[in-house]
Amino acid sequence: MLPGYGVSALSGLIGSNIALCTMEYYEGSLGGGNLVPRMVGFLSPNEREFFSTFISVKGLGVRKGLRALSMPIADVAAAVEAAMRRC
């Protein structure tokens, strides 16, 4: 899986070799024994690190986090930082 901005950034590279920084997680119910491994790809290690922090917000999991990132992570991080300075 990729965040929306990543899909857009890579769309012109079809047929090219690319490298992604990945994060593995498991989806499903631990008690039900039906955990499914999933991979999420990012364009840089910094984006992967930001995403890990981003999804630590209560109620925001991997899938919701991916849907929320239609713009590049650098833009989201800058907006969060600007909002924190105003507080």
Phi and psi in degrees as a GROMACS rama.xvg file:
@    title "Ramachandran Plot"
@    xaxis  label "Phi"
@    yaxis  label "Psi"
@TYPE xy
-134.696  147.277  LEU-2
-64.7153  156.953  PRO-3
-54.8497  -41.7149  GLY-4
-64.1635  -31.5141  TYR-5
-68.8016  -39.705  GLY-6
-60.8855  -45.3834  VAL-7
-62.6901  -43.5136  SER-8
-65.435  -30.9129  ALA-9
-95.1834  -7.09607  LEU-10
-60.4406  -30.4885  SER-11
-82.2141  -0.642631  GLY-12
-107.544  20.1302  LEU-13
-59.5029  130.212  ILE-14
91.0319  -8.38051  GLY-15
-94.8598  156.192  SER-16
-78.741  134.713  ASN-17
-133.12  161.597  ILE-18
-125.418  133.505  ALA-19
-120.06  148.411  LEU-20
-91.6091  122.668  CYS-21
-110.738  158.792  THR-22
-131.834  129.101  MET-23
-101.642  140.168  GLU-24
-145.655  167.106  TYR-25
-115.077  134.803  TYR-26
-114.441  138.952  GLU-27
128.624  -163.8  GLY-28
-108.291  121.729  SER-29
-63.1355  -41.806  LEU-30
-66.6631  -32.1222  GLY-31
-82.1339  -10.3253  GLY-32
71.0211  20.491  GLY-33
-117.206  49.516  ASN-34
-75.2212  133.171  LEU-35
-117.537  124.223  VAL-36
-71.1009  139.091  PRO-37
-131.781  153.497  ARG-38
-124.167  138.893  MET-39
-120.052  132.967  VAL-40
-106.866  143.791  GLY-41
-131.218  158.653  PHE-42
-79.8793  -16.972  LEU-43
-153.312  161.272  SER-44
-62.5502  -35.1275  PRO-45
-63.4535  -37.9961  ASN-46
-66.2976  -39.7984  GLU-47
-63.9233  -41.6146  ARG-48
-65.348  -44.3199  GLU-49
-60.2104  -44.4592  PHE-50
-61.3041  -40.6472  PHE-51
-59.8202  -40.8898  SER-52
-69.8098  -42.8988  THR-53
-56.7252  -45.1224  PHE-54
-80.4967  -2.07648  ILE-55
-78.5125  -9.1547  SER-56
-64.3289  132.526  VAL-57
-55.5355  129.791  LYS-58
86.7762  -2.90278  GLY-59
-113.664  103.523  LEU-60
-95.0015  -169.879  GLY-61
-62.3529  -50.1632  VAL-62
-64.4044  -44.0871  ARG-63
-64.4499  -39.3832  LYS-64
-62.0047  -41.68  GLY-65
-64.7364  -42.2055  LEU-66
-64.726  -31.6298  ARG-67
-73.8368  -18.3683  ALA-68
-99.5705  68.8249  LEU-69
-84.9944  -15.7874  SER-70
-112.416  158.884  MET-71
-55.9032  145.133  PRO-72
-58.4154  -36.3832  ILE-73
-58.7537  -38.3738  ALA-74
-68.3349  -41.7946  ASP-75
-64.3977  -46.0792  VAL-76
-61.6073  -41.4652  ALA-77
-63.8851  -39.8355  ALA-78
-66.0501  -41.4055  ALA-79
-63.9195  -45.0628  VAL-80
-61.3733  -43.5072  GLU-81
-63.0165  -41.3026  ALA-82
-64.9723  -37.9292  ALA-83
-67.0565  -34.7185  MET-84
-68.4792  -30.5159  ARG-85
-74.736  -21.3082  ARG-86
